[in-house]
Structure formats: structure tokens, C-alpha cells
Amino acid sequence: MTTMEFRKYLHARPFHPFAIHLADGREVLVHHEEFAALAPSGRTALVYQPDDSSETIDLLLVIGLKTKSNGKSHRK
């Protein structure tokens, strides 16, 4: 996964929530663009959840991104 691809989803207009799919099978949902931030190096992203928990994601371990809209998934 490249930083540019992640930014494309994060700053899409209009924004759509999206799922980050990781190599270990986990899925991390980005509910809103303000809930995620890229490190200056572009190697990692910090993603917050509505319950204030957070997860640091190594973008090299991301195998895909999938938009979530109207309760349904659409692969991009």
C-alpha cells in the first residue's frame, strides 16, 4: 500500500468510510477522515475509533482498502 493510495481514500470528496484490510486478516474501519492521520514518514497511519481506542497501522502490511457506504461494501 502506498501513502498516495491511502490519502486518496482519506481525503475523498465526498468522504466515504472505508475499511483497511491487513495481511493478518484484520479489518480496521476509518469512520471519518478526522479519525485517521499519516505519520510524516508515510510509513504508518494512526486510526481512532468512536470509543477513543486507536490502532497504529503499518501501511506495508495493508493488502487492500474497501469503501463502506449505505451499509454495503464496494471494492475500489
Sequence and secondary structure as in RCSB ss.txt:
>XXXX:A:sequence
MTTMEFRKYLHARPFHPFAIHLADGREVLVHHEEFAALAPSGRTALVYQPDDSSETIDLLLVIGLKTKSNGKSHR
K
>XXXX:A:secstr
  HHHHHHHHT SS   EEEEETTS EEEE SGGGEEE TTSSEEEEE TTS EEEEEGGGEEEEEEEETTEEEE
 
